[in-house]
Amino acid sequence: MQKLIAAIAATGMVTLMLAGHPAHADVIMLGPGSPIDSTITGIGTVSFTPTPATEILQVTDPEFSTDFPNQNPTTVASGIATVFGVGTPTLTLNDDGPIPASYMQSFASGSGYNYAAIHNDTGELIFFFDTLETSFTLDGQNQLSNARFYECAPGTPGCSTAPPLVPEPASLALLGSALAALGLFRLRSRHEQSGDVG
């Protein structure tokens, strides 16, 4: 019975680890619906449109400093590519702050964005939309340094569908171990039921 409980606990832990994307504590999925609650200092609970987004990621340290070094606008596109696992998108608009508490941005006909990255000094909040969007509104934040909008480069995976949710190798290894443990437990259980275990 103890082995069964341990196997179930291991499987549950693996499932929880694989549910978020990517599998680190400093990159968490918040969305897709509005409002969302961010732990990034000064952002708090925000409402946004269009809604729902396809996916919303919150990136905090240490991943934030690694992927978005020096809070430099030129690093945001490559940071998005890293955390979503897609090609580097193209910057279409960059609004440096301070961004007002009620914020709206519209794009000219024929242009738009797939990614909106809003930033405060302790993290990045990235909205991904699987279709090209032409407006973005944000309401309720306390402080916001900037808002940046990106469209996917032509042919980039993730432009028309959500970025792939690929677990890290360590997560896959842990899942394999949990499945192996469950298999051994079931085999032992069958032997016990048939009286083969001595």
C-alpha positions in Angstrom: 0.0 0.0 0.0 2.9 2.4 0.8 4.4 1.7 -2.6 1.0 2.5 -4.3 0.8 5.9 -2.4 4.4 6.7 -3.3 3.8 5.9 -7.0 0.6 8.0 -7.1 2.4 10.9 -5.4 5.2 10.7 -7.9 2.8 10.6 -10.8 0.9 13.6 -9.4 4.1 15.6 -9.0 5.1 14.9 -12.6 1.7 15.9 -13.8 1.9 19.2 -12.0 5.4 19.9 -13.3 4.3 19.3 -16.9 1.1 21.4 -16.6 3.0 24.7 -16.7 5.2 25.9 -19.6 8.1 26.0 -19.5 8.9 23.9 -16.5 10.6 26.4 -14.3 9.3 28.2 -11.2 10.4 31.6 -12.7 8.3 31.2 -15.9 4.6 30.5 -15.2 1.5 30.5 -17.3 -1.1 33.0 -16.2 -3.7 33.0 -18.9 -5.5 33.0 -21.2 -8.5 34.9 -19.7 -8.9 38.4 -18.3 -8.3 39.5 -15.6 -4.9 38.0 -14.6 -3.0 38.4 -11.4 0.7 39.0 -11.7 3.3 38.9 -8.9 5.6 41.2 -10.8 6.1 44.3 -8.6 3.7 47.1 -9.5 1.6 45.2 -12.1 -0.9 43.4 -9.8 -4.3 42.4 -11.2 -4.9 43.6 -14.8 -7.7 43.3 -17.3 -6.9 43.2 -21.0 -8.4 42.8 -24.5 -8.5 41.1 -26.8 -9.4 38.1 -24.7 -8.8 35.3 -24.4 -5.1 35.3 -25.3 -3.7 32.0 -26.5 -1.2 32.0 -23.7 0.3 34.4 -21.1 3.6 33.9 -19.5 5.1 35.7 -16.5 8.9 35.7 -16.4 10.7 36.7 -13.2 14.2 36.2 -11.9 16.5 34.5 -12.4 15.1 33.7 -15.9 14.1 37.4 -16.4 17.7 38.7 -16.0 19.0 35.8 -18.2 16.5 36.2 -21.1 15.9 39.9 -20.9 19.3 41.3 -19.8 19.7 44.8 -18.5 16.0 45.5 -19.2 17.1 46.5 -22.7 14.4 46.8 -25.4 16.7 45.1 -28.0 16.7 41.9 -26.0 12.9 41.4 -25.7 12.4 39.6 -29.1 15.1 37.1 -28.4 13.8 36.6 -24.8 10.3 35.9 -26.2 11.9 33.4 -28.7 13.7 31.7 -25.8 10.7 31.3 -23.4 8.2 30.3 -26.1 10.6 28.2 -28.1 9.9 29.9 -31.4 11.9 31.9 -33.9 12.7 35.5 -33.0 9.7 37.8 -33.7 10.0 41.2 -35.3 9.4 44.4 -33.3 6.5 46.4 -34.7 6.0 49.0 -32.0 7.8 50.0 -28.8 6.1 52.2 -26.2 8.5 53.3 -23.5 6.9 54.3 -20.2 5.7 55.2 -17.9 2.6 53.5 -19.3 -0.6 54.9 -17.8 -3.0 52.7 -15.7 -5.5 52.7 -18.5 -3.6 51.9 -21.7 -4.7 51.4 -25.3 -2.7 50.8 -28.5 -4.1 50.5 -32.0 -2.3 49.4 -35.1 -2.9 50.6 -38.7 -4.8 48.4 -41.1 -2.6 45.6 -42.5 -0.3 45.5 -39.5 -0.6 44.0 -36.1 1.1 41.8 -33.5 1.2 38.3 -32.1 3.1 39.1 -28.9 2.6 41.9 -26.4 5.3 42.2 -23.8 4.7 44.5 -20.8 7.5 45.1 -18.4 8.3 46.4 -15.0 11.7 46.3 -13.3 11.3 42.8 -11.8 9.7 40.9 -14.7 8.1 40.5 -18.1 4.5 39.6 -18.9 4.1 38.2 -22.4 0.8 37.8 -24.2 0.7 35.4 -27.2 -2.1 35.5 -29.7 -2.3 32.9 -32.5 -3.8 35.5 -34.9 -2.5 38.9 -35.8 -4.2 41.4 -33.5 -4.7 45.1 -34.2 -5.4 46.6 -30.8 -4.5 46.0 -27.2 -5.9 47.5 -24.0 -4.7 47.1 -20.5 -6.3 48.4 -17.3 -5.6 48.2 -13.6 -1.8 48.1 -13.3 -0.2 50.2 -10.6 3.1 50.8 -12.5 4.4 49.7 -15.9 7.7 50.6 -17.5 6.8 49.9 -21.1 4.7 47.9 -23.6 6.2 46.3 -26.7 4.5 44.6 -29.6 5.9 42.0 -31.9 4.7 40.1 -34.9 6.2 36.8 -35.9 8.7 36.8 -38.7 7.4 35.0 -41.8 7.5 31.3 -41.5 8.2 31.3 -37.8 6.6 28.4 -35.9 4.0 29.8 -33.5 2.6 32.5 -35.8 -0.6 30.7 -36.6 -0.8 28.2 -33.8 0.3 28.3 -30.1 4.0 27.8 -29.4 4.8 24.1 -28.7 4.5 23.1 -25.0 7.6 21.0 -24.8 8.7 19.7 -21.4 12.3 19.9 -20.5 14.5 16.7 -20.6 14.6 16.5 -16.8 10.8 16.5 -16.7 10.6 13.8 -19.3 13.1 11.7 -17.3 11.1 12.1 -14.1 7.9 11.1 -16.0 9.7 8.0 -17.3 10.8 7.1 -13.8 7.3 7.5 -12.4 5.8 5.4 -15.2 8.4 2.7 -14.6 7.6 2.6 -10.9 3.9 2.3 -11.6 4.6 -0.6 -14.0 6.7 -2.4 -11.4 4.0 -1.9 -8.8 1.3 -3.3 -11.1 3.5 -6.3 -12.0 4.1 -7.0 -8.3 0.5 -6.6 -7.4 -0.5 -9.2 -10.1 2.0 -11.7 -8.7 0.7 -11.2 -5.2 -2.8 -11.8 -6.3 -1.9 -15.0 -8.0 0.2 -16.2 -5.0 3.5 -16.1 -6.9 5.4 -13.8 -4.5 7.3 -15.7 -1.8 
